[in-house]
Amino acid sequence: MPRQMNLGAFLMATGHHVAAWRHPDVPADPLDFATYKRTAQIAEAACFDALFVADSVAAPSDPLASHSARSVYFEPLTLLSALSAVTERIGLIATATTSYNEPYHVARKFASLDHLSAGRAGWNLVTSDAAAEAGNFGRQTHIPHAERYARAREFQQVVQGLWDSWADDAFVRDKASGLFHHPQAVRTLDHVGEHFRVKGPLNVARSPQGRPVLVQAGSSETGRELAAQSAEVVFTAQPSLARAQAFYADLKGRLARHGRDEQSLKIMPGVFVVVGQSQAQAEDKYEQFQALVDPRVGVGLLGRMLGNFDLSGYPLDSPLPALPPTEDGQRSRQQLLTELAGNEQLTLAQLGRRIAGGRGHYSLVGTPTQIADELQAWFEGGGADGFNVLVPHLPLGLEDFAVQVVPELQRRGLFRRQYQGHTLREHLGLQRPANPYFAERGQP
């Protein structure tokens, strides 16, 4: 089969635009499950590979949080567990931080979701870029960048070891003999490392996919190296095709050093999309959201995205001040936004308004044909294996993409017309991992 792109639907409360909740077509309650259910079913009907839910374990603390719908939101695994019951094929990727969790908890929850969904779970491993999270877990300061990644690397290894606690054929459940599982088909992890001591085994059987799909989103040097070692999908923010191509080539080029081939890692840049039947209609849709942006809310979002800086003391019409490298946040996103401000000579208010929808992700505002042209250029030009789709509002923004853009991609042979498999690994073209601890049992 010719190579086809992968598509993820990036779900965020009322939508990705910071002012989406104010739009008359948008349900304003971010805890309205019916909206999520409809959105998930729209994405599944369009054969998306997966739903993706980001997370933070702290409420926004800036002075204008009261003007944002992002003060409250569902815990991702709880939400995706509910959505697993109202969908059948689409993958379910949830974010869980390695900074403020324990490996056993994360391993157990994602293995459970994989069983509940019959093999559709994915874990987006993050190291937390919100400094406010520290105060909710007994810390006065956020964990430094280097330490977060060292902890994340060990965390991932422990989780993977726990997922492999049981052989695939461990459970015989033989009522006649009374044997529930083979005693030799389970292993104790007995991990002792710099950050964790975990005995094991996991009290969940090996999951339908062997292991849930491992997703990462770090684009810093440390993040790229961690992804090259262990990630199966990478989400990234790239502002242009040239930058996307450079990132793609760099990350794929690292895989051989870790004994991996290029097909073992899917790179999916985020793309913020507003669809219209004409260019003018698409721009009008976008401007409806832009007109609702309170400049102070935009600057508050900007400070958060730059790495947890308080910019409220600077005039709205001033340029972006020189900021030190963030110790708390995403260094790659700080660099991207700083370059954007300098290249286009944007004031704080202009930059805040500029990122109000896509937060630094590549933005496309146009017709289905125009959008498909750009996605095809990135996909065929060595910039992406697929895309994580962001829309300004939910569920209608995703419905626009599903009904108008997806058929155009299908017409060009770039995207599936129906699911060929049942698990997230099958959708992504990823191999089911063997369990290295039970190779003598002939495990698949």
N, C-alpha and C positions, 0 to 999 in steps of 0.2 A: 504494500500500500504506500502511495506517495506520502511524504512527510506532511503532517497536518499540525496546526497550532493548537496549543492548550489555552483554555480560557477559565479564569477564576472570577467569581463575583464577590467583590470586596464589600461586605455589609458593614455599615456604620449608622447605627441609630436611625435618625430621620433622613440621612443622606450625607454625602461627603462635603457638601457646601456648608460652611459654618453658619449661614443664615437660612438653611433649608427649612428649619422648623417654622419660620415665619411665613413661608409661602402658602397661599390658600389651598394648593393642591396636595399638601403634605400633612399626614397625621402627625400632630405635634408631640404625642406621647412616645418617648423612646422605649417605653416598656410595654408597648402594644404588640403582643405576640401575633395577633392576626396579620399585622403588616409584615412581620418576618416570614410568617407562613406563606403568604401570597408571594412575597419576593422569592423565597426558595423554590416555590413551584413554578414561577416564571423562568427561573434559571434552569431548572431541571427540564422543563419542556423544550428549552433551547439547547439542551445537551451540554451545558457547561460542565467542565471537569469537577469543579468544587465551589463551595461557598467558603469564604474566609472571614473570620471575625478577629479583629485586633483587640487589645486589652490594655488597661492600666489598673493597678490595684491602689489607686488614690483618686479622690475627687479633685477637680481643678481648684486651685487655691488663689488664683488671681482675682483682683477686685471686681472684674466684670464677669465672673463665672455665673452670676445670676442672670446674665443676658445670653447664656448659651444652653442648648439642649444637651450638652455633653457632660452635664453634672452627674447624671445617673445613666446606667446602662446595664444590660444583663451580663452576668458572668458567662464567658463564652462556652465552656463545656456544658453548663446547664442548658443554655440556649440550644446548642447543637444537638444535645441529647433529645430535646423536645422536637427539633426539626427532623431528626432521624426517623421519628414515628409518622411524619406526614410527607416523607419523600422515600424514594426507593433506590435511586441510582447515583445521585450526585454526591461527590465527596464532601467531607465536613472537616475543615481545618480550623483549629482553635489556637489562640496564642496563650502561652503560659510562660512566665518568667522564671529563669533559673536563679535570679537574685533573691527572690522572696518566696521560694517554695522549697520543698524537700523532694529529692529524687523519687522516693517511694510513692509519695502522693501523686506525682505527675505520671509515673509509669502505670500506676493502678487506674487512674482516671481515663487515660487515653486507651489503655487496653480494654477497659470496660466499654468505652464509646465504640471501639472497633467491633466488639462483639454485638453491641446493641444495633449497630448499623449494617451488620454483615460485611464488614471489611471496607468501610469508607472513611476512616479517621486519619487525620494528619495533625502533627504537632508543630506549630510555629514556635521555635525556640528563640526567645529574646532574652536580653540581659538587663532590661529596664533602663529607659532613658528619662524617666520622670523622677526627679529628685524627691518629690513629695512622698513617694512610696516608702522611703526609709522610715519615716515617722510612724507608719502603721505596723512596723515590724521590729520595734524596740531599738532602733538606731537613730542617732541624732544627725548623722550625715549619710549621704548616699555612698555606696561601695564604689571606689575608684575604678576607672575604665579598665585598666590592665587586670586588676583583681577580678572584676566581673567576668572577663573573658576566660581567665584561668579557671574560675569556678564553673563557668558554663561548659568548658571542655570536659571537666571531670564529671559534672552533672549528667551530661549527655551519655558518657560512657557507662555510668551507673544505671541510667534508665534503660539503655540498650541491653545491658547485662541482665537486668530484671525482666525485661520482655522475653529473654531467652531462658527463663527459669525452667520451663517445661518443654519436653519433647512434644512434637506435634501429635504423636500417637500415645501420649501419656495416659489419657483417660479412657479406660475400657468400660467402666460402668456396668460390670457383669453382675447382675442380680443373683444369678444362680450360685456363683462361687463366692460372692460377697466382696470381690476385688473391685475397688473404685478406680484406682490408678496404679500403674506399674511403679513400684518404689524406686527403681533404678532410673526412672524417666524424669526425675526432678533434681535440680542442683541448687546448692546454697551458694550465694554470690560471695559472701565474706570479703567485701570490698573495704579496704583501709587506705585512705588517701589523704591528701593535704587538707581537703575541705569536708570530706564525708567519710563516715563509717556506716556501712549498710550491710546487714547480714543476708537478708533474703530468706527464702525465695519469695517471689511475688505471689499473692493469693488470687491471681487471675490466670487462667490458662493462656497459653500462647495464642495470639489473636489470629483472626482469619487471614490477615495480610502477612502473617509472620511477625511483622512489626508495623505499627502505624507509620505513615510516610513522614519523614523528617524534613521540615521546612525551616529556612532561616532568612533573615532580612538584613544582615549586617553588610555594609559596603566599605567600611574602613579596612585598612590593611589587616588588622587582627581579625575582623569579621570575615574577610575574604578567605583567609587561611583556614579558619574554622569551618567555613562552608565547603572548601575544597576537600577537607578531611572527611566530612560526615554528612553534609546536606544532600538531599535528593531533589529539592526544589529551592530556588532562591528568588525571593521578591526583592525588587530594587527600584529606586527612583532615579531615572536618567532623563535629563532635560532635552536631549537631542539624539538623533540617530548616530552621529559620530561618537558621542560619549557612550551610548549603549553598545556600539560595536567594540569600543576599547575595553569596556567592562566585561563584555561577553568573552572576548578573546583572552583576556587576562585570567578570568576565572576558569574557563575551560582548559587553558594552558597549564593550570596548576594541578589538574586531576591526575595526570600520569605519575607525578611524584608520589602520589598516595595509592598507586596501584589501581586507579580507576579509569574507565573509558568515558568518552564525552557523552554517551547516551545515558549515563547513570545520574546526570544532573540536569534538571530543567531550569532555565533562567527565564523568569517572567516579570518584566518591568511593569510597573503600574502605569495606567493610562486613564486620565480623566476625560470623560466623553460626554458631550452634549450633542444630541442628534436632532436635525430638522429636515424637512422636505426640501428646503432651500437653504443657502448660506445665511440669508437674511433671517429666516425663521429660527435657525439655530442660534444665531447671535442674539436675537430678541429673547429667546428662552434664557440664555446665559445672563443677559443684562437684567432680567427680572430678579435673579438671585443676587447679582452684584449690587443692585440698588438697595437691597435690604441689609447690607453689611454696615454695621456700626463701626466707624474707623478704629475706635478704641478696642473693640472686640478683635478686629483684624490684627492690630498690633500685639494684643495679648497672645493670640495664636502664634504670631511670628516669634515672639520671645520664647515661647514654649518650644517651637520647632528648631530654633537656633541653639537650644541647649539649656533651657530653664533660666533665661535671663529676664529680668524685670526692666522693660523698656518704657514703663508708664511715665517716667520722669523726663523723657525727651519730647520735644515738640513734634507734632504729627507731620509737619512739613520739613523736618530735618532729615539729612541722610542717615543711613544706617551707621551707628557709631562703630569704631574699631573695638572688637570684642576678643577676649582671649580665647584660645581653644577650649571648648567645653570639656569639663571633667565628668559631667553627669549625663549629657545627652548624646545624640547621634552626631559624631564628628563629620561623617560624610554628608549629612543633610545640612549641617552648618556651613560647610564649604560650598555646597551647591547654591544655597540661598545668598550667601555673601557674594559669590560670583555673579549671580543674577542681579543683585542690587547694584553692583559696580558696573556691569556691562550696560545696563539700561538706565543708569543714573536715577534710580527710583527713591522717592522719599519713604519714610517709615509707613505712612498711611497708604501710599501706592503699593509698596511691597506687601503689606498686610492684605490689601484688597486683591492683589495678584495671586496670592496663595490661598485665598479663602475657599477655593473649590478643591484644587488638586494638591495643595500643600507641597508643591515642588515637583510633583509628578508631571510627566509630559501631558499636555492638554490638547484635545482635539475638539473643535467646535465647527460642525459642518454637516454635510449630507451623508447618507449611508455610503455612497460611492467614494466620496472624499476620505471618509474615515477608513473604509476598507483599503483604499490605496495606501494610506500611511501604515496601517498594520501590516499589510503585505510587504511593503518596502522594508520594514524592520525585521520581519520574519524571514524573508528571503535574502536579506542583506547582512546577515550575521549579527543582528542586534538582539534577537529574542527567540525563544522556543515557544512563546505564547505570551499572554498578557493577564495581569490582574486588573480587572475593569472597575473603575471608580465612576460613579454617576452622582450628579448634584443632589438628587432627591430619590427617595424610595417610597413606594415601589415603581412609580411611573417612569423614572429615569432608566431603570434597568429594563423595563418593558419596551421602551423606545429602542434600546440597543438590541434586545432579543428579537423584536419583531421586524426591525428595519436593517440592522447591520449584519446580524448572524446569517440571514438568508443570502446576503450578498457574498459573504465569505464562503458559504456552502456552494453557491453557484460557481465560484472560482476554484472549488476543490480544496480549499484551505482549511475547512472545518467539517467535522462529522455531521451527518444527517441523523444518525441514531447512535446510541451507545453500543459498543461492540463487547464490552465487558461489564462486570458488576462491581468490582472494587476500584478504589481510587488508584491503586497501583496499575491496574489494567487500563484505566482511562489515560494515565500519564505515560504508559509504555515502560514502566519500571518493573524490574524483576522482583519476585517474591524472595526475600533473603533466606538463605539456609540458616539453620541453627548450628553454629560451629561446635557447640558442646555435645551434640548428639549425632555427629556424623556417622558413627558406627552403626546407628539404627537405620541408616538409609533414608534420612529425612529429606523431603523435597526442598 
